[in-house]
Amino acid sequence: MIQQPLLIIMVLLAIELLVLSMANHQRTKGWFNLLPPVFWIYFLPMLASSFGLIDPKSPVFGMITTWLLPACLLLLLLPVDIKAILRLGPTALVMFFVGALGIVAGTALVFSLLKPLIGQQFWSGFGALSASWTGGSANMIAVKEALSVPDQVFAPMVIVDTVVPYLWMATLIAGVALQPAFDRWNRADRRIVDELGSRSLAAGQALQQRFSMGGFLLILPVAAAGSSMAHWLGRQLPAIKDVISGYTWTIVIVSLLGLLLSCTPARKLEQHGASKAGSWLLYFVLTAIGAKASVASFGSALLLIGAGLLIMLVHALFLLVAASLLKAPLFLVAAASQANVGGVASAPVVAEVYQPGLASVGLLLAILGNIFGTYFGIFCAQLCRML
């Protein structure tokens, strides 16, 4: 069994690099169509620790998550363009937030119904899941660490977060044929779609990166300084037992700090790969979290997948009611839904399927989820805890 911290770090890095290189290679990237790279980056370290290759109790895992997670969250929020998101207009923004509200309400409702079957200890796991489905993987991991979600609770949630969004995306894409009939029945205002096209096109083109090594070397000090500041401020604020800890404050503060920096010239670091560096750090944090878990934790995944599908039904109901009240087209229902549940990787795909040329609408709504997902997840977890 490998116990030396440096050797463990090398094993985790090797797993991350192997998965990412295979996912980007022309011959092997098709293998990840069913189970995405993020799943394998979590699952393979879990196998390594479960079968005795690396020590699952090594303190190096805690150090990785404690110090690198705030840094990666800061980098992932740097490229946020608040003005571009606001230009989407009130209807698109309301639809997104209604979809997020449906996830939070559905998660709390389903947890309260299934608590006798799954156990009350899953309250924090459901909160982490809601963070992913209102933001993305980074938000899910942030809530996991902020609330100290037990590994045996978090592990099956990774399965749910892999299976249910793919099923939901397939459902949304299959519904594209219903778009004309739905818009006629709902008397949807199609001018919304035309306005979105003019507002979001330039914004979608502005998110390109121009990588340079000099700029990349500036990224790490900014991430380190922001992470250290968030840690220091988090220790100064009061902790509330079972509600908010010092590290919860750290996650909340660093998310806000990243958002504030996106309104300054620091946002230009995205041209040099800030969010890409943040993604690499996030995947490395995920390998450390996976190495602490056990394969035995997957036993309750099937029931939890059913719970996830019930949450999707509540989420869909919220969006359909909002679409009826706002006369929103089905395009916005689908784009807002996938922006919540699927995030930046898949929301542009669904938006493009419904309205060719408007992939940037899905992207900008998904970025909005990255901003608020952590806060929604912590709030939802507290709802579940009170239940």
C-alpha positions in Angstrom: 0.0 0.0 0.0 1.3 3.5 -1.0 1.4 5.8 2.1 4.0 8.4 1.2 2.1 11.7 0.5 4.3 12.5 -2.6 3.7 9.1 -4.1 0.0 9.4 -3.5 -0.1 12.8 -5.2 1.7 11.3 -8.2 -0.8 8.4 -8.4 -3.7 10.9 -8.4 -2.1 13.1 -11.0 -1.4 10.1 -13.2 -5.1 9.0 -13.0 -6.3 12.6 -13.8 -3.9 12.9 -16.8 -4.7 9.4 -18.1 -8.5 10.1 -18.1 -8.3 13.6 -19.5 -5.9 12.5 -22.3 -8.1 9.5 -23.3 -11.2 11.8 -23.2 -9.5 14.1 -25.7 -7.9 11.5 -27.9 -9.7 10.9 -31.2 -9.6 7.1 -30.8 -10.8 6.9 -27.2 -13.0 9.9 -26.6 -16.1 7.9 -27.7 -15.6 5.6 -24.6 -16.8 8.5 -22.4 -20.1 9.1 -24.1 -22.0 7.0 -21.5 -19.9 7.8 -18.4 -18.1 11.2 -18.6 -14.5 11.8 -17.5 -15.6 13.4 -14.3 -17.0 10.1 -13.2 -13.8 8.1 -13.9 -11.7 10.8 -12.2 -13.7 10.1 -9.1 -14.2 6.4 -9.5 -10.7 5.2 -10.3 -9.0 6.6 -7.2 -11.9 5.0 -5.2 -11.0 1.7 -6.7 -7.3 2.3 -5.9 -8.0 2.9 -2.3 -10.7 0.2 -1.9 -8.3 -2.5 -3.2 -5.3 -1.3 -1.1 -3.2 0.5 -3.7 -3.2 3.8 -1.8 -3.9 4.6 1.8 -7.5 6.0 2.1 -6.7 7.6 5.5 -3.8 9.6 4.3 -3.9 13.2 5.6 -2.8 14.5 2.2 -6.3 14.1 0.8 -7.6 16.6 3.4 -4.8 19.1 2.6 -5.6 18.9 -1.2 -9.3 19.6 -0.7 -8.8 22.3 1.9 -6.3 24.4 0.0 -6.9 23.7 -3.7 -10.7 23.8 -3.7 -11.0 27.5 -2.9 -8.3 28.3 -5.5 -10.1 26.4 -8.3 -13.5 28.0 -7.4 -11.9 31.4 -7.7 -10.4 30.6 -11.1 -13.6 29.1 -12.4 -15.6 32.3 -11.6 -13.0 34.7 -13.0 -14.4 34.6 -16.6 -18.0 35.4 -15.6 -19.4 38.3 -17.6 -22.2 39.8 -15.5 -23.2 42.3 -18.2 -23.6 39.6 -20.9 -25.8 37.5 -18.5 -28.0 40.5 -17.7 -28.4 41.2 -21.4 -30.3 37.9 -21.7 -33.3 39.8 -20.4 -35.8 39.2 -17.6 -37.7 36.3 -19.1 -34.6 34.1 -19.6 -33.3 35.0 -16.1 -36.6 34.3 -14.4 -36.9 31.0 -16.2 -33.4 30.0 -14.9 -34.2 30.9 -11.3 -37.5 29.2 -11.4 -35.8 26.1 -12.6 -33.3 26.4 -9.7 -36.2 26.9 -7.3 -37.8 23.7 -8.7 -34.6 21.8 -8.0 -34.3 23.1 -4.4 -38.0 22.5 -3.7 -38.0 19.1 -5.3 -34.9 18.0 -3.5 -36.3 19.0 -0.1 -39.6 17.4 -0.9 -38.2 14.1 -2.2 -35.8 13.9 0.7 -38.6 14.3 3.2 -40.6 11.6 1.5 -37.8 9.1 1.2 -36.0 9.8 4.5 -37.4 6.6 6.1 -35.9 4.5 3.3 -32.5 6.2 2.8 -31.7 7.6 6.3 -31.6 11.1 7.6 -27.8 11.3 7.3 -28.3 11.9 3.5 -29.5 15.5 4.1 -26.1 16.9 3.3 -25.7 14.6 0.2 -29.0 15.9 -1.2 -27.8 19.4 -0.7 -24.6 18.7 -2.6 -26.7 17.1 -5.4 -28.9 20.2 -5.6 -25.7 22.3 -5.9 -24.7 20.3 -9.0 -28.2 20.6 -10.5 -28.4 24.3 -10.0 -24.7 24.9 -10.9 -22.2 22.2 -11.7 -19.6 19.8 -10.5 -17.6 22.5 -8.9 -20.6 23.7 -6.9 -21.3 20.1 -5.8 -17.7 19.6 -4.6 -17.8 23.0 -2.9 -20.9 22.1 -0.9 -19.5 18.6 -0.1 -16.5 20.1 1.5 -18.3 23.1 3.1 -20.8 20.8 4.8 -18.4 17.9 5.4 -20.6 15.5 3.6 -19.6 11.9 4.7 -17.8 10.0 1.9 -20.3 7.1 2.2 -23.1 9.6 1.5 -21.4 11.5 -1.3 -20.2 8.5 -3.3 -23.7 7.3 -4.4 -24.6 10.9 -5.2 -21.9 10.9 -7.8 -23.6 8.0 -9.5 -27.0 9.9 -9.4 -25.3 13.0 -10.7 -23.9 11.0 -13.6 -27.0 9.0 -14.6 -29.9 11.4 -14.1 -28.6 14.4 -16.0 -27.9 12.2 -19.1 -31.4 10.8 -19.0 -32.8 14.3 -18.6 -30.7 15.7 -21.4 -32.0 12.9 -23.7 -35.6 13.7 -22.7 -35.1 17.4 -23.5 -33.5 16.7 -26.9 -36.4 14.3 -27.7 -38.8 17.0 -26.9 -37.6 19.3 -29.6 -40.2 18.0 -32.0 -42.9 19.3 -29.6 -41.6 22.8 -29.8 -44.0 24.2 -32.5 -47.1 22.6 -30.8 -46.1 23.7 -27.3 -45.5 27.3 -28.4 -48.9 27.4 -30.2 -50.6 25.9 -27.2 -48.8 28.3 -24.8 -49.3 31.3 -27.1 -45.5 31.9 -26.6 -44.0 35.2 -27.5 -41.5 34.3 -30.2 -40.1 37.8 -30.1 -38.2 36.7 -27.0 -36.2 34.3 -29.2 -35.3 37.0 -31.7 -34.2 39.4 -29.0 -32.0 36.7 -27.4 -30.3 36.1 -30.7 -29.2 39.7 -30.9 -28.3 40.0 -27.3 -26.2 36.9 -26.8 -24.3 36.4 -30.0 -21.5 38.8 -29.2 -21.3 37.5 -25.6 -20.9 33.9 -26.8 -18.0 35.0 -29.0 -16.3 36.9 -26.2 -15.5 33.8 -24.2 -12.5 32.7 -26.4 -9.1 32.0 -24.8 -5.7 33.1 -26.1 -3.3 31.0 -24.0 0.2 32.4 -23.1 2.7 31.1 -20.6 3.4 34.5 -19.2 -0.2 35.1 -18.4 -0.6 31.6 -17.1 2.2 32.2 -14.6 0.1 35.1 -13.2 -2.8 32.9 -12.5 -1.3 30.8 -9.7 -0.4 33.7 -7.4 -3.9 35.2 -7.9 -5.5 31.9 -7.0 -3.2 31.4 -4.0 -3.8 34.9 -2.7 -7.6 34.7 -3.1 -7.7 31.3 -1.4 -5.5 32.5 1.5 -7.7 35.6 2.0 -10.9 33.5 2.0 -9.4 31.1 4.6 -8.4 33.9 6.8 -11.8 35.7 6.6 -13.6 32.4 7.1 -11.7 31.8 10.4 -12.8 35.3 11.6 -16.5 34.7 11.2 -18.7 32.9 13.7 -19.4 29.2 13.3 -22.9 27.8 14.0 -23.0 24.1 14.9 -24.5 21.9 12.2 -25.3 24.9 10.1 -22.1 26.8 9.1 -18.5 26.1 9.8 -15.4 28.1 9.2 -14.7 26.2 6.0 -18.3 26.9 4.9 -17.6 30.6 5.3 -14.4 30.1 3.2 -16.3 28.6 0.3 -19.0 31.3 0.4 -16.3 34.1 0.6 -14.1 32.7 -2.2 -17.1 32.3 -4.5 -18.0 36.0 -3.8 -14.4 37.0 -4.3 -14.2 35.3 -7.6 -17.4 37.1 -8.8 -16.0 40.5 -7.6 -12.7 39.9 -9.4 -14.6 39.1 -12.6 -15.7 42.8 -12.6 -12.0 43.9 -12.5 -9.1 43.7 -15.0 -8.3 40.3 -13.3 -11.0 38.9 -15.6 -8.4 39.2 -18.5 -6.6 36.2 -16.9 -9.2 34.1 -18.7 -7.5 34.9 -21.9 -4.5 33.0 -20.6 -6.4 29.9 -19.4 -7.7 30.8 -15.9 -10.8 28.6 -16.1 -8.8 25.8 -17.7 -6.4 25.9 -14.8 -9.4 25.9 -12.4 -10.8 22.8 -14.1 -7.5 20.9 -13.8 -7.4 21.8 -10.1 -11.0 20.8 -9.6 -10.4 17.4 -11.2 -7.4 16.9 -8.9 -9.5 17.7 -5.9 -12.0 15.2 -7.1 -9.4 12.5 -7.3 -8.6 13.2 -3.6 -12.2 13.0 -2.6 -12.7 9.8 -4.5 -9.7 8.2 -2.9 -11.3 8.6 0.5 -14.5 6.8 -0.5 -15.4 3.1 -0.7 -17.0 1.1 -3.5 -19.4 -0.3 -0.9 -21.0 3.2 -0.7 -22.6 2.6 -4.1 -25.1 0.2 -2.6 -27.9 2.8 -2.2 -27.4 4.4 -5.7 -30.4 2.7 -7.3 -32.9 4.1 -4.9 -31.2 7.5 -5.1 -31.4 7.5 -8.9 -35.2 7.1 -8.5 -35.1 10.0 -6.1 -33.2 12.1 -8.6 -35.9 11.4 -11.3 -38.6 12.6 -8.9 -36.7 15.8 -8.4 -36.6 16.3 -12.1 -40.4 16.0 -12.3 -40.8 18.7 -9.7 -38.2 20.8 -11.6 -40.1 20.4 -14.9 -43.4 21.3 -13.2 -42.0 24.6 -11.9 -40.7 25.4 -15.4 -43.9 24.6 -17.2 -46.0 26.7 -14.8 -43.5 29.6 -15.3 -43.6 29.2 -19.0 -47.4 29.4 -19.0 -47.4 32.6 -16.9 -44.6 34.3 -18.9 -45.7 33.0 -22.3 -42.1 31.7 -22.7 -41.2 29.5 -25.6 -40.2 25.9 -25.1 -36.7 26.8 -26.1 -36.3 28.8 -22.9 -37.8 25.9 -20.9 -35.2 23.5 -22.3 -32.3 26.0 -22.1 -33.0 27.0 -18.5 -33.5 23.4 -17.5 -30.3 22.1 -19.0 -28.3 25.1 -17.7 -29.4 24.1 -14.2 -29.0 20.3 -14.5 -26.3 19.9 -17.1 -24.1 23.0 -16.7 -21.8 24.6 -19.2 -20.8 21.4 -21.0 -24.3 20.5 -22.2 -26.5 23.5 -21.9 -25.2 25.1 -25.2 -25.9 21.7 -26.9 -29.5 21.7 -25.9 -30.0 25.4 -26.7 -28.5 24.8 -30.2 -30.7 21.9 -30.9 -33.8 23.9 -30.1 -32.7 27.2 -31.8 -29.6 26.9 -34.1 -27.3 29.8 -33.5 -28.4 30.4 -29.9 -26.0 28.0 -28.1 -24.6 31.0 -26.2 -27.9 31.5 -24.4 -27.5 28.1 -22.8 -23.9 28.8 -22.0 -24.6 32.1 -20.3 -27.4 30.7 -18.2 -25.2 27.8 -17.2 -22.5 30.3 -16.1 -25.2 32.0 -14.0 -25.6 28.6 -12.3 -21.9 28.5 -11.5 -22.3 31.7 -9.6 -25.3 30.7 -7.5 -25.1 26.9 -7.3 -23.0 26.8 -4.2 -25.4 29.1 -2.3 -28.4 27.2 -3.5 -26.8 23.9 -2.4 -26.0 25.1 1.1 -29.5 26.5 1.5 -31.1 23.3 0.2 -29.0 21.2 2.5 -30.2 23.2 5.5 -33.8 22.7 4.4 -33.2 19.0 4.3 -31.5 19.1 7.7 -34.5 20.9 9.2 -36.9 18.3 7.7 
